[in-house]
């Protein structure tokens, strides 16, 4: 019995960027699925997760970031309506003035208690996990 080419999930990264005690950075997506989202994207072949996170943050926010730690990996096959992705989420710190670029049509800095209503993907769950993890650390 021959088997076809295996179908594998696509690795991605998302970044929770803490900006100078102002809040976290979210981007408004210019491509579907629309809504506010964490900066992030696909990992390129031959690229580490960490390098992908730094690159995606720079491409979408114009900021250089410092990765602090990994939060969690999210693998629900339905997390992205475009197909099965597995996202490793990083928490990072940045300074400066973010500017929307690449897949972002708008950028915002949000307090965790004042997030936008429409978040893309599973980013509400990710941010809830982030809130839980930071409260334990305080």
N, C-alpha and C positions, 0 to 999 in steps of 0.2 A: 504494500500500500504506500504510494507516494504521498508525501506531505508537501503542501505548498510552502511558499516563503513565510516564515513566522511573522506575525504582526506583533510589534512591541510598542509599549507606551513610549511617549516622547518625553525626555527629561527637560524640565524647565526650572527656573529660579524665580522667586519673588523676594522683594526686599522691603522690610519695614524700616524706613529711614527716619530716625529721630533727629529733628532739626533744632539745635541750640535752645532747648527748653521751650520751643514755640509749639511743638506738636509733631505729628507725623505727616509725611508727604504722600499724597495720593495724586494719581493722574486721571484725567478724563480721557477715555479711549476714543480715538478717531475712527477706529475700525470695529466691526462687530466681534464679539459681543460688546455692546455699548455700556456705559456706566463708569463710575469711579472705580479705580483699581489700584492695587499696590504696583509700583514699578516692577518690571520683570519681563521675562521672555524665555525663548528657547536657548538651550545650551548648544553651542557649536561643536561639531566633531573635533576632538583633540583638545577641547577646552575643559578646565576644571570647573566645578560648580562655583568655587570662590571667584575665579576670574570672570565667569559669566555674570555673576551678581554685580561685580564692580563695573563691568562693561555695560550691562543693561541699565544700571542706575545712571551712569554718565550719559548714555544715549537718550534716555527719556527725561532726565531732570537737569542735565548739564552740570551735575555736582560730582565731585570726587568724594567717595565715601570711605569710611573705615569700618570694616566688618567687625562686629563685637562677638557674635555667636550665632549658631544655628538655633532656630526655634523648633522646627519639626519638619517632617516630610509628609506631604498630603498626596494620597494616591487613589482617591475615589474615582472610578472610571467615568463618572458623570460630572466631575468638577469643571470640565471645559466642554461646552457644547460642540466644539469643533473636532473633538477627538480625545482619546485617552492620553492624559499627561500625568506625569508625576513631578510635583514641585517640591523642591527643597527651599525652605523659607529661612532667610537670614535677617538678623537684626543688625542695623548699622547706624553709624552716627555721621553727621555731615554739618558743615558750616557754610555760610554763603547764601546766595539768592538763587533758588531754583528757577529754571526756565523750561517750559514745556518744549519737547523736541521729539523727533522720530514718531512713535505711535501715539504720542500724547498731544491732544489738541488744547488741553488746559491743565493747569497744575494748581493744587491747593494744599494748604497746611491746615490740618485739622487736629483739634483736641480730641482725645479718645472718647470723651463724653459728648461729643458733638459731631459725629460722623455723618456723611451724606446718606440719604435714604437708599439710593440705588447703587449697590456695590456689585461689580461683575464677579463671575466665577464663584468660588467658595471663600472670598476674601472677608466676608463678615465672620465666618467661623474662625479663620486665621487670626483676625483681630481680636476676637473673643478669647482665643487661646493665648495671644500675646498679653492681653489685659490680665488674665489669670496668672501667667508666669511672672509678670512684673510685680503684681501685688504680693506674691509669695516672697519675692526677693527683697521687698522693702521692710 
